[in-house]
Amino acid sequence: MPELAKISECTGCMGCMNVCPKDAISAVEQSDGHMGVHVDPERCIECGLCEKRCPVVNGYQYGGYNLESDYYAAWSEDDTLRRQGATSGIFGTLAATILDRGGYVVGAVNDGLRCRYRMISGREELSQLQGSKYTASFPDLIYRDILSRLRQGHTVLFGGLPCHVAALLNYIPDPLKANLFTADIICGGVASPLLIKRYAEEHPDMTQVKSFRDKDGGWHPKGYRYNLKYLSADGAVHPGSPAGSRNLITDGFACELTDRESCYDCRFAFTHRKSDLTMGDLWGDTLFPDQHPHGVSAVLAHTSRGRQLLHDSRISLHPIEPRQVLGHNDRIFNGRSVKGRFPERLLFPRLIRRSSYSTLMRVYASDLRGAPWYWMPFALYRLVSFRIAEKIKKRHDRYISRQLIPGRS
C-alpha cells in the first residue's frame, strides 16, 4: 500500500486521486469536515504514482525566501470586473485575457454549501470564479481536465490555493507547462466546510453562499470587515450578518481555529514561488488612497511569463518595494501558527457536530456578547491566548523578514 501524507500534513490537494490509473483513491470527509483520501487495497496496483505526485511525500520545493519576484500595487482597468472582484478584479481580468485568446480558466466557485474548482471557457461564466472563498476548495478531478486541455494544445489559467498550485505543477508533465499559467493567493488558511453546514442548519432558507465579502461599503486597507451574503431557493440575496453582527462562517474563518491541520505549518508560504503570480489585498496601503474605495491588490510576479500576462491584461500596475507588501501580509512568507494546538482546534471535530449553535458562536465566532457569567473565564482565556499567539507569530515574522530585508527590525 502507498504511503501518502499523514492527516496532519495532507493539504487535500487530491493530486494522488487525480494521478491514480485505477481510480483506487477516493475523497472522504474527515471528522473535522476537511477532505482526506482513502485507498482501496483491492484496486491499488502499488505503482507508486500517487507518492510521486503528492507534493508533501515527494518533498516538492515550491519556493524560497528571497526577493527575486516583482512587487506591484495593482487594480483592474475594467470597471465591471473590478467591481465584481473581492479586492480589485485582478484574477477576473487575467482570466478575461486567457478566455479572449480561446483558452480555459479554472477557479473556485460556490456550489451549494460546498466550494469546488470549475473550468470555464466563456466570459459569461467568469463572475462565478470571482470573489474570495473563505472555506476549503475541493479539487476533485480538475487536474485531469486541465491535463486534457493542455494535451489538446489549449492554454489554461489556474487560480487557487498555493498547495493546490504546487500539486498541479507536480502533476502536469514539464513539456505541457508552456501553456499553463498559475496564480495562487496569499492564503490565510482554509476553514472547515462544516462551518457553512452548521450555519445553513440555522438558516433553512439558505441554498448557497452568495459572497463571503464584497465592497458595498467600499474597500479599506485597514479595518476591513467581511460582509457575508447567501442565496435562498427563490434566488433572493440575504445578509449573513445583519446589522454588523457576527456569523459562524466568516468569523469562524478569521479565528483560524477550524483550519486544516497542515495550515498551521504551511509548506507553501514563500516570497518567491513556482507559480507565475501571487495575488492578495494590499493591506496597510498609504500610497494610493484615491483607489481605496474600489480596492487595491498586491501582486507578485514570479516568472517572466507571469509578468507578460500582467502587461497583456487590462491591469494598472505600479511597482512598489517588497516591504510595502510584506509588512502587512506576513502570510506570504509565514505559514506557521500555534493555534493548531489550542484546545478549541483539538476539540473542533467533536464540538462542531455535537455542540449547540450558540456554543459554536461563542467558541469559533468569539460572539460573547450577552453570554452567561460562566463564560467569563473563557473570554479571559480567549483574550490572553490570542495575544500570546500573535506575539509568537510576530516573533517568527521578524526572524524571517530580517533575512529578507536587511535593516528591518
C-alpha positions in Angstrom: 0.0 0.0 0.0 1.3 3.5 -0.8 2.5 5.8 2.0 0.6 9.1 1.5 0.7 12.3 3.6 -0.3 12.0 7.2 -3.5 13.6 8.2 -1.6 16.4 9.9 0.3 17.1 6.7 -2.2 16.4 3.9 -3.4 19.6 2.1 -6.4 18.0 0.4 -4.9 18.8 -3.0 -6.1 15.4 -4.4 -3.1 15.1 -6.6 -2.9 11.4 -5.6 -6.5 10.8 -6.6 -6.1 12.5 -10.0 -3.0 10.5 -10.9 -4.2 7.1 -9.9 -4.6 5.0 -13.1 -7.0 2.6 -11.4 -9.1 5.1 -9.5 -8.2 3.3 -6.3 -8.1 6.6 -4.3 -11.3 8.4 -3.3 -12.0 11.5 -1.3 -13.5 11.1 2.1 -14.7 13.7 4.7 -12.7 13.7 7.8 -14.1 14.3 11.3 -13.2 18.0 11.1 -15.0 18.4 7.7 -11.9 18.7 5.6 -11.4 16.3 2.8 -8.9 13.4 3.0 -8.3 10.3 0.9 -9.0 6.6 1.1 -7.0 3.9 -0.8 -8.9 0.9 -1.9 -6.5 -2.0 -1.4 -8.3 -4.2 -3.9 -7.9 -1.7 -6.7 -4.4 -0.4 -5.8 -1.6 -1.9 -8.0 1.1 -0.2 -6.0 2.5 1.7 -9.0 3.8 4.5 -6.7 2.4 7.3 -8.9 0.4 8.8 -6.0 3.5 9.1 -3.8 5.4 10.8 -6.7 2.6 13.3 -7.3 1.9 14.1 -3.6 3.8 17.4 -3.1 4.2 16.6 0.6 5.5 13.0 0.3 7.5 14.0 -2.8 9.1 16.9 -1.0 8.2 19.3 -3.8 10.0 22.5 -3.3 7.5 25.2 -4.1 9.6 28.3 -3.4 12.1 30.1 -1.4 12.7 33.1 0.9 14.2 35.7 -1.4 13.1 38.9 -3.2 13.6 37.9 -6.8 9.9 38.5 -7.6 8.5 41.8 -8.8 6.0 43.5 -6.4 3.1 45.6 -7.7 0.2 47.5 -6.4 -2.5 46.8 -9.0 -6.1 47.0 -10.0 -8.3 46.1 -13.0 -8.9 48.8 -15.6 -12.2 47.0 -16.4 -14.8 48.7 -14.1 -17.2 45.7 -14.1 -14.5 43.1 -13.3 -13.0 45.3 -10.6 -16.4 45.8 -9.0 -17.2 42.1 -9.0 -13.8 41.2 -7.6 -13.3 40.8 -3.8 -10.4 43.3 -4.0 -9.7 44.8 -7.4 -10.6 42.2 -10.0 -7.1 41.0 -10.8 -7.9 37.4 -11.3 -11.0 38.2 -13.3 -9.0 40.4 -15.6 -6.3 37.8 -16.1 -9.0 35.3 -16.8 -10.6 37.5 -19.4 -7.3 37.8 -21.2 -7.0 34.0 -21.4 -10.6 33.5 -22.4 -10.4 36.1 -25.1 -7.5 34.0 -26.5 -9.7 30.9 -26.7 -8.2 29.4 -23.6 -9.7 27.9 -20.4 -9.8 29.2 -16.8 -10.1 27.2 -13.6 -11.0 28.8 -10.3 -13.0 28.2 -7.1 -16.8 28.6 -7.2 -19.6 28.3 -4.6 -21.5 25.2 -5.4 -24.4 24.8 -3.0 -22.9 24.5 0.5 -19.5 23.5 -0.9 -16.7 25.2 -2.7 -15.0 23.4 -5.6 -12.9 24.2 -8.7 -14.6 24.7 -12.0 -13.3 25.1 -15.5 -14.9 27.7 -17.8 -14.5 28.7 -21.4 -16.5 31.9 -21.7 -16.8 35.3 -20.1 -20.5 34.7 -19.2 -19.3 32.3 -16.5 -16.5 34.5 -15.2 -18.3 36.1 -12.4 -18.7 32.7 -10.7 -14.9 32.5 -10.3 -14.5 36.0 -8.8 -14.6 36.8 -5.2 -12.8 35.4 -2.1 -14.0 32.0 -0.8 -13.2 31.6 2.9 -13.6 27.9 3.0 -11.8 24.8 1.7 -12.0 24.4 -2.1 -12.3 20.8 -3.4 -10.2 20.0 -6.4 -11.9 16.7 -7.2 -10.5 15.5 -10.6 -9.9 19.0 -12.0 -6.2 18.3 -12.7 -7.2 15.6 -15.2 -9.4 18.1 -17.0 -6.5 20.6 -17.2 -4.2 17.9 -18.5 -6.7 17.0 -21.2 -7.0 20.6 -22.4 -3.2 21.1 -22.4 -2.7 17.9 -24.4 -5.2 19.4 -26.9 -2.9 22.4 -27.3 -5.1 24.8 -25.3 -4.0 27.5 -22.8 -5.2 27.1 -19.3 -5.1 29.6 -16.3 -5.4 28.0 -12.9 -6.1 30.2 -9.9 -6.2 28.7 -6.4 -4.5 27.8 -3.1 -0.7 27.6 -3.1 -0.8 24.0 -2.0 -3.1 23.2 -4.9 -1.0 25.0 -7.4 2.0 23.1 -6.2 0.1 19.8 -6.7 -1.0 20.8 -10.2 2.6 21.7 -11.2 3.8 18.5 -9.7 1.1 16.6 -11.7 1.5 18.2 -15.2 4.4 16.9 -17.3 7.0 19.6 -18.0 6.6 19.6 -21.8 3.0 20.7 -21.3 3.6 23.5 -18.8 4.3 26.1 -21.6 0.5 26.6 -22.0 -0.3 26.5 -18.3 -0.5 29.7 -16.2 -0.8 29.6 -12.5 -1.9 32.2 -10.0 -2.0 31.5 -6.3 -3.3 33.6 -3.4 -1.9 35.0 -0.2 -3.6 32.3 1.8 -4.7 32.7 5.4 -5.6 29.1 5.9 -8.7 27.2 4.8 -11.7 26.9 7.2 -13.7 23.8 7.6 -16.8 23.4 5.4 -18.7 22.3 8.4 -19.0 26.0 9.5 -21.2 26.5 6.4 -23.2 23.4 7.1 -23.9 24.4 10.7 -24.8 27.9 9.6 -27.2 26.6 7.0 -28.9 24.4 9.6 -29.7 27.7 11.5 -30.8 29.3 8.2 -33.1 26.7 6.5 -33.8 29.1 3.6 -30.1 29.1 2.6 -29.1 27.2 -0.5 -25.6 28.7 -1.3 -23.2 31.3 -0.1 -23.5 34.3 -2.5 -20.4 36.1 -1.3 -18.1 35.9 1.7 -17.2 39.6 1.3 -18.0 42.5 -1.0 -17.3 46.1 -1.5 -20.8 47.5 -0.9 -19.2 49.7 1.8 -16.0 50.2 -0.1 -12.6 48.5 0.3 -10.3 49.6 3.2 -6.6 48.9 3.7 -7.2 48.7 7.4 -10.2 47.7 9.5 -11.9 45.9 6.5 -15.0 44.0 7.5 -16.4 40.8 6.0 -19.9 41.0 4.5 -21.4 37.5 4.2 -24.4 37.1 1.9 -26.3 34.0 1.0 -28.9 32.9 -1.5 -32.3 31.3 -0.8 -34.2 28.9 -3.1 -36.0 31.8 -4.8 -32.8 33.5 -5.7 -33.1 36.3 -3.2 -29.9 37.6 -1.5 -29.9 37.7 2.3 -27.4 39.4 4.6 -25.4 36.8 6.6 -24.6 39.2 9.4 -27.4 41.6 9.9 -26.5 45.0 11.5 -22.9 44.1 11.8 -23.4 41.0 13.9 -21.0 38.1 13.9 -21.6 34.9 11.9 -20.1 31.4 12.2 -18.7 31.3 8.6 -16.5 34.4 8.2 -15.8 34.9 11.9 -15.1 31.2 12.1 -12.6 31.6 9.3 -11.0 34.7 10.9 -10.3 33.0 14.3 -8.1 30.4 12.5 -9.4 27.6 14.8 -11.0 25.4 12.2 -8.2 25.2 9.5 -6.8 22.1 8.1 -4.1 20.7 10.3 -1.5 21.3 7.6 -2.4 25.0 7.5 -0.8 25.5 10.9 2.6 24.6 9.4 2.1 25.5 5.8 4.9 24.3 3.4 3.9 26.6 0.6 4.2 30.1 2.0 7.2 31.7 0.2 8.1 35.2 -1.1 9.3 33.6 -4.4 7.2 30.7 -5.8 7.0 28.4 -8.7 3.5 29.9 -9.5 3.6 32.6 -12.1 1.7 35.1 -9.9 0.6 35.6 -6.3 -2.4 37.8 -5.5 -3.9 39.3 -2.4 -5.0 42.5 -0.7 -2.5 45.4 -0.4 -3.2 45.8 3.4 -1.9 48.8 5.0 -1.5 50.8 1.8 -0.9 54.5 2.1 0.3 55.2 -1.5 -3.0 55.0 -3.4 -5.7 56.4 -1.2 -7.8 57.6 -4.1 -8.1 53.9 -5.2 -9.1 52.5 -1.8 -12.9 52.6 -2.3 -12.6 50.3 -5.3 -9.8 48.0 -3.9 -6.1 47.8 -4.3 -4.3 44.4 -4.8 -0.8 43.3 -4.1 0.6 41.2 -7.0 3.8 39.3 -7.0 5.2 38.3 -10.4 7.5 35.3 -10.0 8.2 34.4 -13.7 8.7 36.3 -16.9 5.5 34.7 -18.3 3.6 35.9 -15.3 4.9 39.5 -15.9 4.0 39.3 -19.6 0.4 38.1 -18.8 0.0 41.0 -16.4 1.2 43.5 -19.0 -1.1 41.9 -21.7 -4.1 42.3 -19.4 -6.1 45.4 -18.7 -4.4 45.9 -15.3 -3.0 49.1 -13.8 0.4 48.1 -12.5 2.5 50.2 -10.0 5.9 48.8 -8.9 6.4 49.0 -5.2 9.0 47.9 -2.6 8.7 44.4 -1.1 8.5 45.9 2.4 5.3 47.7 1.4 3.6 44.3 0.9 5.4 42.0 3.3 4.9 44.4 6.3 1.2 43.8 6.3 1.0 40.4 4.6 3.0 38.1 6.7 1.1 35.1 5.4 3.1 35.4 2.2 6.2 34.0 4.0 5.0 32.8 7.4 2.7 29.8 7.3 3.0 28.8 11.0 0.6 29.3 13.8 0.4 27.8 17.3 -3.4 27.9 17.2 -3.4 24.4 15.8 -2.5 23.3 19.3 -5.3 25.2 21.0 -8.0 23.2 22.8 -10.6 24.7 20.6 -8.9 23.3 17.5 -8.2 19.9 19.1 -11.9 19.6 20.2 -13.3 21.0 17.0 -14.3 17.7 15.3 -16.4 16.9 18.4 -17.8 20.4 19.1 -18.8 21.2 15.6 -21.1 18.1 15.4 -22.4 18.0 19.0 -22.5 21.5 20.4 -25.4 23.9 20.2 -25.2 26.7 17.7 -24.9 29.3 20.4 -21.8 27.5 21.9 -20.2 27.3 18.4 -20.8 31.0 18.0 -19.1 31.8 21.3 -16.1 29.5 20.7 -15.5 29.9 17.0 -17.0 33.3 16.2 -15.9 34.9 19.5 -19.5 36.1 20.0 -19.5 36.6 23.7 -22.0 39.5 23.9 -24.8 38.6 26.3 -23.1 35.3 27.3 -23.9 33.9 30.8 -21.5 34.8 33.6 -19.8 31.4 33.5 -18.4 32.2 30.1 -16.2 34.9 31.6 -13.2 32.6 32.2 -13.3 31.6 28.6 -13.5 35.3 27.5 -10.3 36.0 29.5 -8.6 32.8 28.2 -9.5 33.8 24.6 -8.0 37.3 25.1 -4.8 36.0 26.6 -4.3 33.1 24.3 -4.8 35.1 21.1 -2.4 37.7 22.3 0.2 35.1 23.0 -0.4 33.5 19.6 0.0 36.9 17.9 3.3 37.6 19.8 4.7 34.2 18.8 3.7 34.9 15.2 5.3 38.3 15.1 8.5 37.0 16.5 8.7 34.5 13.7 7.7 37.2 11.2 10.7 39.3 12.4 13.0 36.3 12.2 12.2 35.7 8.5 11.8 39.4 7.5 15.2 40.3 8.9 16.7 37.9 6.5 14.6 39.1 3.6 15.0 42.9 4.2 18.4 43.9 5.8 18.0 46.5 8.5 14.4 45.7 9.2 13.6 45.2 12.9 
